[in-house]
Amino acid sequence: MNNAVEEYHRKRRAFIILPQVGIIIGEHGQPNSHREILKHIGCSDEQISHILENYPRGYFLNNKLVMYQSDDVKEGESWQLQPENYDLVKKYFGDLKKIFNINKDCQIFLGVNRGKEGEIWPTINEVDEKFFK
């Protein structure tokens, strides 16, 4: 991870939403990926791949909430929140609002395009907060 990307990861707050568990939030100031966060809580590699592929995860930074899912995609492809998880995010959206102090000016995205390793990947699929009501 280059310095710019590591700094980006340190500033953003990563989270993962699991059904019947709730929201797992990465420690503030740590550059851990979602995979590393799940590893730290004791998930096996198989469990981690399943969670990343099937459940919402994302981050909050600079009044921008970004959510997506999928395990491994190639450069130029995207990680996107799938419709089967919209209700799960709706269930926890109020908690996300409180945790991250989300206001009416917050931008919300339901995906990212995978760029080159070491770059900040562009967000896609912007929605309004009303999407989760």
Helices and strands as residue ranges (DSSP letters): H 3-11, E 13-18, E 22-25, H 34-40, H 45-54, E 57-61, E 64-68, E 78-80, G 83-85, H 86-100, E 107-113, E 123-127, G 129-132
